[in-house]
Amino acid sequence: MNQAIQFPDREQWDDQCQAICFPALVNGFQVMCGISGEIIASRFGGDNKESWLEHFRLNRWDLEEEAEVLIAVGEDDDQGWFWLS
């Protein structure tokens, strides 16, 4: 794991985005990452935000690795978010 990127355990469901949003600290600066409920459901199952959060937590290490790659290559959107797909 790249020590310059850290993921605090502060994921939360965002009703407006219909996604799990979670921060990453990159060299001390916070960036935001997200994965939609639809993507969580298609990859891991579940049919509501509580089950999607549980799937996120069970697969945290793999999802954080995916986010780390997106951050490393600068794959953010126009709002500066890194979205897993």
C-alpha positions as CSV (number, residue, x, y, z in Angstrom):
1,M,0.0,0.0,0.0
2,N,1.2,3.5,-0.8
3,Q,1.7,5.2,2.5
4,A,1.0,8.6,1.0
5,I,-2.6,7.5,0.5
6,Q,-4.7,6.6,3.5
7,F,-8.3,5.7,3.9
8,P,-10.0,6.6,7.2
9,D,-13.0,4.4,8.1
10,R,-15.5,7.1,7.4
11,E,-17.7,5.8,4.6
12,Q,-21.3,6.9,4.4
13,W,-24.3,6.5,2.2
14,D,-25.2,9.7,0.2
15,D,-28.9,9.8,-0.8
16,Q,-28.3,12.5,-3.4
17,C,-25.5,10.6,-5.2
18,Q,-27.1,7.2,-4.5
19,A,-23.6,6.1,-3.6
20,I,-21.2,5.2,-0.8
21,C,-18.8,8.1,-0.3
22,F,-15.5,7.7,1.4
23,P,-12.5,10.0,1.9
24,A,-8.9,9.4,1.1
25,L,-6.0,11.4,2.5
26,V,-3.4,12.0,-0.2
27,N,-0.2,13.5,1.1
28,G,-2.3,15.0,3.9
29,F,-5.0,16.4,1.6
30,Q,-8.5,15.0,1.6
31,V,-10.1,13.8,-1.7
32,M,-13.4,12.0,-2.0
33,C,-14.1,8.7,-3.5
34,G,-17.4,7.0,-4.3
35,I,-19.0,3.8,-5.6
36,S,-22.7,3.8,-6.6
37,G,-25.2,1.5,-5.0
38,E,-25.9,0.1,-8.4
39,I,-22.2,-0.9,-8.8
40,I,-22.0,-2.4,-5.3
41,A,-25.2,-4.4,-6.1
42,S,-23.9,-5.7,-9.4
43,R,-20.5,-6.7,-7.9
44,F,-21.4,-8.0,-4.5
45,G,-25.2,-8.1,-4.1
46,G,-27.6,-6.4,-1.9
47,D,-30.7,-4.3,-2.5
48,N,-30.6,-1.4,-0.1
49,K,-28.1,1.1,1.4
50,E,-27.6,-0.9,4.6
51,S,-26.6,-4.0,2.6
52,W,-24.4,-2.0,0.3
53,L,-22.6,-0.4,3.2
54,E,-22.0,-3.9,4.6
55,H,-20.7,-5.2,1.3
56,F,-18.4,-2.2,1.1
57,R,-17.0,-2.9,4.6
58,L,-16.5,-6.6,3.8
59,N,-14.6,-5.7,0.6
60,R,-12.9,-2.5,1.9
61,W,-9.3,-3.6,1.1
62,D,-10.0,-4.4,-2.5
63,L,-12.1,-1.3,-3.1
64,E,-9.5,1.0,-1.5
65,E,-6.9,-0.6,-3.7
66,E,-9.0,0.3,-6.8
67,A,-9.4,3.8,-5.5
68,E,-5.7,4.1,-4.9
69,V,-5.1,3.3,-8.6
70,L,-7.6,5.9,-9.7
71,I,-5.9,8.5,-7.5
72,A,-2.4,7.6,-8.6
73,V,-3.3,8.0,-12.3
74,G,-5.5,11.1,-11.7
75,E,-8.8,9.6,-12.8
76,D,-11.0,12.2,-11.0
77,D,-14.2,13.7,-12.4
78,D,-14.8,17.4,-13.0
79,Q,-15.7,17.8,-9.3
80,G,-12.5,16.2,-8.2
81,W,-14.1,12.9,-7.1
82,F,-12.7,9.4,-7.8
83,W,-15.5,7.0,-8.8
84,L,-15.1,3.2,-8.8
85,S,-16.9,1.3,-11.5
